[in-house]
Amino acid sequence: MYFANPWGLLGLLALPTIVAIHLFQQRFPPLYVAGAHLWGAETRVTEAGRRRDRLPITATLLLELLAALLLTLALSEPRFGGLGEVAHIVAVLDDSASMQSRTGQQSSPRDQAVEDLERRVAATGRSTVLTLILTGPQPTLLGRRSMSVDEMRAALADWSPGATRHDFQPAWDEATQLVGEEGQFVFLTDDIPENLDALPRQMEVASFGRPQQNIAISAARWTFDSASGTGQIFLRISNYGSDPADVVVTGTRGEQKVFEKSLSINSGDEVPLETEVPGGLRRLTITATSRTDGLAADNSVTLIEPRVRSVTIAVTLPEDSIELRRTERVLQALPEVQLGQVESAELQITSATNLPGDNPERWWLGIGPINPNPAIKKQAIDLLGPYLIEKQNPLMSGVVLDGVVWGGVQASDLNLTPLISSGRLPLLSRLNGTTTVAYLMNIDFARSNLGDSPDWPIFIANLVTARRDALPGLRRWNYRLNEIVRLRLDPAETEASEELLLVSPDGSTRTLVRDRNQLVEISRFTLPGVYEIREGETLHGTFAANFFDPEESDVGSLSSGEFVPPREFEATKLQLDNPYSWLMILAILLMLGTLLTDWFVLRPRRGRAVGEPLSRA
């Protein structure tokens, strides 16, 4: 037994105080009566002054002592053993896909982890509560904190590990905060961590993995040729097992079989597979099956047929100019590009002499000379480098300018942000002060060899790709799990008042946030399958997320065993809602009852007044 509030025991000092009050009584004033013989034994009178009398055991004394004792107990909150505490099992569950690995009738590590929790509950009693933490880039609770045993079983019934390889430390940290410095928790996994010294000191590890054979679709891509109306499927099938494997790869659209290929893959090898498929399939499910496969998560992918996202480009460079010929030659080689008029163009490539107006729907590239005045052109300089290139900008990806002569550079007082510069001279810059996405090239192609270098087609291709990515809609339709998906909403098809939702393969939804440019970035999707982006009744896009993770697919090194902390920690206990609250209320009620009873005993009763006759006629 112990007291939660020991300071409440100071209330015991009231007990001797009450006794002292009853020991030392004040003498009552003398009362003169006509006949003392009528009072009998009650004629004894206490002498004046204070003196200690024999303690009278009266009802009021007992009631006052009882009230003080009850108040003291209520304030000090006594505790008896483990009353109000239950065993609290805190478990971190490995949510990796490899927890589902199994061959034939074997139990998966996930199933054995569930059985282990049942054994721990049986050892601690039916009243045990549990908190289950799932590992992941952002740890999550399975169920709720401090679940009952029945709630645990319901939560575990829906648990289906499927995450790619990730760090376990965030989940361990959360469990450590939950149990405190002296509590203990368990990590249920399929492989003993290599560096045991780096584990939390109060963490027990129980591993249930077994080495398995496994084949996987480690890469998948679908391209579409709008000219021929056909698509190409590119696959890579990997064998992570220790034995050769015979694999059958099948592509289906609903119940329709589109293709089927048989492969033989040696241990540790991977085989590329390419096949042509007709257009208009819209969605394709590809599966790879093998007799000895040990992990199902990486055997199937769903691909969405890519859509054509053509970029309309208006080229209005001077006739017979070098820059016109070099630009048209590059554009003819790029896919999904069509030439058009300025009014319908999404990108205009023109002379830098006429700066663009404000048009956020049309990008602009101006090629110099900036000032066509012959005198100004004569003063321009030619540069051979060195060049400072802003490599963080996507337009500069792959651009090196090795051996490039940048000729005809003029001084400029425009508001520019350089992408390529030499000293203080901007060579290729973003033009500021306009809503148009505009780039200005400070160059004279007649004095430069840029058009003949590999950097010119690379730059034009990067520019067209950036413009295509900025068009409304999804940039791509097939992704890896947890890859970032970017979508630009079409202003003509969206309403800011409607909630933008991501619909997961299991039907669950979450709200998406759009920026002021109607750009949406989606991350943290962990379920493989097809996702939809909806705004009310409007479907803005559909994309597929698939499991591609060579590290997680390699289940040949899984192990079983356990690791117990070197020193023993206290079993984690959980304090339930204070069971003493009702005891305190009861004690207070009893105390009030004793005080009322005491008042009833001491209350004055109406007696016969002095001189009043004993009887009335």
N, C-alpha and C positions, 0 to 999 in steps of 0.2 A: 504494500500500500504506500502511496505517496500523495503529495498535495500539489496540484497544478499551480496554486497561488498561495505559497507558504505565508506571505504577509497577512493573509486573512486570519491566521491563527492568533494574531494580536487581539482578536475579539475575545479570546479566553480571559483576558485581563478584566473583562466585565464581570466574570463570575465572583472573584473575591470582593469586588466593589459592591456587588449586590448583597453579599453576605455581611460585609461591614456595615452597610446601611441598616440591615435588620438587627445587627448586634447593638448598635448605638442608637437608642431611641430618644427622642426629645420628650421631656415630662409634659404631660397635659396640664393645663391650668386647673386649680382646685374648684370643685363644684360642691356647693353647700346644699344639703337636703334636710328635710324635716326629721326624718327618721332613718338613721344609718343601719338600724337592725333589719330594715327591709331589704338591704343590698347583699347581705350575707358575705360571701367570699370576695365579692367585687368591691369591697371597701378599701382594699389595699391600694395605697397611693405611692407612686414613685417619687423619691425626693428630687428636689430641684437640681438642675445641672445635668451633665452628660455622664453616663457611666455604662460600663459593659454589663449587659444582662445576659442571662442564659438564652442561647439562640432559640427562638421559637420556631418550630417546624410547622409552618402554616401553608395553606394552599397558595397564597400570593407569592411566598418565597419560592416554592417549587415551580410555579408557573413562570416567574421572572427568570429563574436560572435556566429553565427549558428554552425560553425564547432566546436568551443570549447564546446558548449552545447551538441552537438551530441556525441562528444568523452567522455564527462563526463557521460552521460547516458549509453553509451556502457560499460564503466568501472564499474559503480556502480550497474548494473544489477537490475533494479527495478522489483518488484514483485507485482502483483495485486490480492489480495484475494487468492483463492485456484487454480489459474490458474497453470496447470502443475502437479497437484496432483489428485490422484484418491483414492477411498476407497480400502483398502487392507484387505481382510478377511483371517486371518490365523486360520486354524482349524486342530486340532489333531483328527484323526479318529481311534477309537478302532478297531483293525484288528482281534480281537478274534473271534473264531468260533461261540460263543454264540450270536454275533450280527446277525446271520442268524436264530435264534430261532423263531419259529412261530407254531401255531396250526390252522389248517383249513384255513380260509380266512383272518386271521389276517395279519396285516402288520408287518414285521420284524423290529427290531431296526435299521437295516441297511437301510431299505426303509424310515423309519421316519427320520433318520439322513440326508438322501439325501433331503427330503422335507424341513427340517429345513434350510439347506444351500440355497435352492431356496428362502425361505422366507427372509433370510438375504440379498440375492442378490437383491430381489425386493425392499427391504427397502433402499438400498444404491445406486441403480441405475445400469443401463445397463453397464456403464463404469467400474464397480467394477472388480478388479482382485483378484485372490484367490491363496493361497498356502495351499495345503493339505498334511499333514504329517501322515503316517501310523505308528501305534505303532508296536513294535516288539523288539526282542533282539538287533537288529540293525535297528533303524528307517529309513524309506525310504520315498521318495516323491511319491505321486500319481500324475502322470503327471509331470509338471515342476513348477518351482517357478513363481509366478505372472501370472497365467493363466488367459485367458479371460473366460467369462461365457460359451461360446460355448465349449472351451477346457475342462472346468470343467465338463460339462455334458457328454462329450465323455469319460473322465477319469472315472467318477463315474459309467458309464454304464458297465465298465469292472471290477469294484471293487467287489470282492467276498471274504469277510472276512473268514478266516479259520485257523488262528493261534492257537496254544496251549496257555495255561496260561503263561503270561509273565509280566515283569515289565513295567509300563507306563512311568517311570521317564525319561529314555533317550529321548523319544519323547517330553515330556514336556520341557526338557532342551533345545532341539533344537528350539522349538517354542519360548521360552523365549529369546534366543539369536537373533531370527529373528525380534521380535517386540520391543526389547529393554526394558529398565526399566519402561517406562511409557506407553508402548503400551499394548494392550489387545488381547488375543486369546481365542478360545473356544474349549473345549474337548467334543466330541460327543461319547457317550458310552451307555451301557445298564444297568449300575448299579452305583449309586452314591458312590464314594469312602468313606470308613469308617472314615478315619482320615482327616477331612477337614482342620485342622490346618497345615497339612504337604503339602497342595497343593500350587503350585506357586501363589503368591499374586495377579497376574493380570490375572488368568485363570478363565473363566466362564465354568461351567459344565452343559451340557444338556444330561439327561439320558432318554432312551426310552424303557427300559426293562420291561417285564412282567413275573411273575412266570409261568413256564411251566412244564408239565410232560415230562419225558424223560427216554428212555431205551437206553443202549449203549453196544457195544462190547468193553469191557474194557481190554481184553487180548486175544491174538491169537498166536498159535504156530503150526508149521508143522514139524514133524519128519519123517524120512524115514528109514526103516529097509531093508538093502541090502540083508539080508539072505532070507526074505520072499517076498521081492519085493512089500511091501505095506507101506502105510503111515498112520500116526495118526494125527488127527486134535484135538488140545486142545483149547477150548474157555472158556471165562468167560463173562457171560451176566449179566449186572447190571441194576437195576431199581432205578433211582434217583428221581422218582416222589413220590408224597404223596399218590397215589392210587395203588392198585395191577394192574398188567399188564399181558395180554396174549401176548406172543411173538412167532413168527414163524421165525426160523432160517433156511436159505436155502443156500446151497453151489452149485455153478454152474461153469461149464467150457464152456465158450461161451454160446451156446443155450442149452447145455446138463445139466440137473439137476443131481447132484451127490448125494446129500442127502437133507433131510428136516426134521426138528425137531420142535415140539411144546412145549412151556414151559409156566408155570404160575409162576410169580415172585412177591412176596410181596413187599410192599413199603420199600425201603432202603436195600433190599436184593440183593445178587448176586448168580448166579447159574452156576456151572461148567458144561461144555459139552464136551464130548470126543466121537469121531467117527472115524472109520477106512475108509480109502479111497484107491482105487487102485493106483498102481504106474503108472508113465508115464503121469500124468495129466499136468505137467509142470507149470500150473497156475490155481489158484482157486479164485473165487470171492464169498465172504460170506456176506450175508445181514441179518439183524435182523429187522423185521417190527412189529409195534404195532399201534393200532388204535389211540392212544392218544399221540404218540411220538411228541416231540417239537423241536428236533434238528436232522438234517439229517447227519451232518458231521461224527458222531460216529456210524452210523448204518451199515456201509459197510467197509470191509477190503479186500485187495487183497494180496494173499500169493503166493510166488514163491516156487515151489517144491525144497527142498534141494537136493544138489548133494552129492554123496559119495566122501569123502576125506580121503581115507585110507592112513595110514602111514606105510611104510615098515621098519621093524626093524630087524637088524642083531644082535643076541646075541652070543658073542664069549667068554663067561666066561669059566673058567676051568671046566672040566667035574666033576660031582658029588660034586661041591662046594655048600656051603650053599647059597651064593649069586645067583647062577644060579637057584636053585630051587625056591627061594623066588621071583626072578624077573619073571620067566616063569609063576608062579602062578598068578601074578598080570596082566601080559600081556594077558593071556587067558580070563580074565574077562573084558577087555576093549573093547569097540566097535570100529569098523573100524580100526583094527590093523591087519597087516599080517606080518609073519616072512619071511625073505628072506636072500639072500647072501649079503656079504659086498659090492660087486660091485654095486648092485642095491638099497642098503639101504639108507634111508633118516635119519636114526638114528642108531648108533652103540653103543651097550652096551658091554663093554669089560673090561679086566684087566687094572689097572692103571700102570702096569709096562712098557708098550709100549705106549709112547705119540703119539698123532695123527700128521699126516702131514697137509699140507695146502689143504683143500678141502671145499670151502664155501657151497657146495651142500649137505654135510653130517654133521650132528651133532654127537657129541661124548660124551659118559659118561664113565669115567674110575673109576672102583671100586677097592680100595686098597686091600691088602697092597701096598703102593707105591714102597717100596723096598722089594723084597722077600727074601733077605739075612737073614738066621736064626738069626744071631747075631743082626742085625738091628731090626728085628721083636721082639727079646727078650727085647730090650731097649724101645720099644714103650710103651705108657702109656694108661690107660683106664680112661675115664672121665664120671662123673655122672652129669655134669652141674656145674654152670649155663651156658646156651648157649645164645649167642647173634645171633638172627635171623634177616636177612634183609627182613622185611615184605613188603617192597615196590616191591620186585621182584616177578613176578607172579609164579615162581616155589615154592615160600614159602607160597603160599596161603593155609591156613588150617593146616600148619605144626606147632606143638607145642613142640614136643620132651619131653613130660611129662613122667618121669620115664624111659627114654631111657639111656642105658649105651652105650657110644660111645667108643668102644675099639680099640686098636691097632693104636693109633695116633702116627705118626712119625714126626720128624722135617723135614722141607723141605725148600729149597732155590729157588723153582720155582717162576715165576712171576704170582702171584695169586691175585684175587679179591674175598675176602671171602663172602659167602652167609650165612654160619653158622660158628661161631667161638667160642672158649672158651679161654679167656685171649688173648695171642698172637698166639695161635695155630689155623690155618685155618682147618676146618673140611670138609666143602663142599665149593668149590670155582670155579669161572670162570677162565679158563686158558687163560692168555694173551700171545701175541706174535705169534698168529697163525690166519689165516683167517677162520679156522674151529671154529664153535661154540662148545666149549669144556668145560666140567665140570669134576672136579676131586674130588673124595671122599676119604679123608684121613681116612680110616677105615679098620678094619679087622673083617669081619662078624663072624668069628669063636669066637671072643671075645666080640661081641656086640649083643644086643637084638633088634636092629633097624628093622631087617627083620620081626620080630614078632609083631611089634607095628603098630598101624593104620597109623603112619606117612610115612611108606614105600610105601604102595599103593597110598597114597595121593600125595607123591612126584613124583612117576613114572607117575601117571595120569596127573599131572601138566606138566611134561616134554613132554609127548606125545602130550598134547593139545597145548603147545607152539610150538612144531615142526609142528603140523598140521596148526596152524595159520600162520606160516612162509612159507608154501607152496604157489606157485603161485595161484592167484585167490582170490575170495571173501571169507572172513571167515564165513559170514552168508549171508542169502538172504532176510531176513525179519526184518525190523527195525521200531522203532518209529520215528515220525517226529523229526528232529533236533538231532537225535542220530548220533554219529560219525561212519562212515563206513570206514573200512580199506580194501585195496586191494593191493596185491603184484603182479606186472606184471611179466609175464614170459619173461625172456631175449630173448628167442628164437622167441617170437611172437611180440616183440615191436621194434619200430624204433624211436630213439631219435629225429629224424628230423620231425616226424609227431606230430601234435597237439593232445593232449589228451583232450577229451570233455566229459562232463556230459550232457546227453540229458534228459530233464525233461518231465513229462507227457504231458505238453502243447506244446511240441516241441521246446521250447527254449533251448539254449545251453550255457554253460560256461566252460572256460578252467580250467583244473586241473593241479596241480603241482606234479611232482614225485621227490623223493629224489634220491641220488646216489645209493641206494639199490633197486630202482624201487618200493618203497613203496608209496602208495597214500592214503591220508586221506581226506575224504569228509564230510563236515558239512554244515550247513545253507541251508538245503533243506526243504521248507515249504509246498510244494504241495503234498497231498497224491496221491499215484499211483505208477506206475512202471517207474524206471529210468534205463537208459542204459549208459555204459561207453564205448566210442568208440575212436578208433585211426585210422583215415582214414576209410578203409573198414573193419577193424578188430573190432569185438565185444569182449571186454574183460570181460564183466560181466553184469548181469541184477539183480536188487534188487528192492524190494517193500518197500515203506514207508507208514505207516498207522497212523491214528489219535487215540492215546491212552492217554487220559488226564482226570482222574476222576474229577479234580477240574473244568475244563471247561465244562465237560458233566453235571455237577450239575447246572441246570438252574432254579431250584425251588426257588431261592432267588433273582432273578433279580428285579430291581425296576426302577421306572420312577420318574422324578423330575428335578429340576435345582438348581444350586448354583451360586450365583452372588457374585463377590468379594465385600468385605465390603466397600471399597472406589472406587469411580468412576475413571476409567482410560481413557486416551484419545483414541478415535477411531484411529485405525492404518491407516496411510496414506502412499501412495507410491509415491515418486517423479519420474515422467516419465523422459524419455530422455529430457534434458533441452530445453524447447520450446523457450528460449531466445537466443539460439545460432544463429538462423536465424535473429532475431531482431538485435543482435549485428552486424552481417554481414551487414544487411541493413543500420544500423546507420553508420558503417564505410564507406560503399559505398557512402552514402549521404554526409558524411564529406569530402571524397575525391572529390566528385562532387563540393561542395562549394569551396574547395581550388582551384580546377581547374578554376572555374568561377571567383574567386577572382584574380587568375593570369591573366585571360583573360582581366579583367577590368583594372588591373594595368600594363599590359605589355606595353612596350614603342612602340609608333607608329611613323613611319618615318614622320618628318615634314620638312618645308622649312628651309634651313640653313641660318645663318646670312649673310646678304649681297647678298643673292640670289635674282635675280629680280623676280618680281611678275609674269611676263610672258616672254616667250621666243619668239623671232622673228621667 
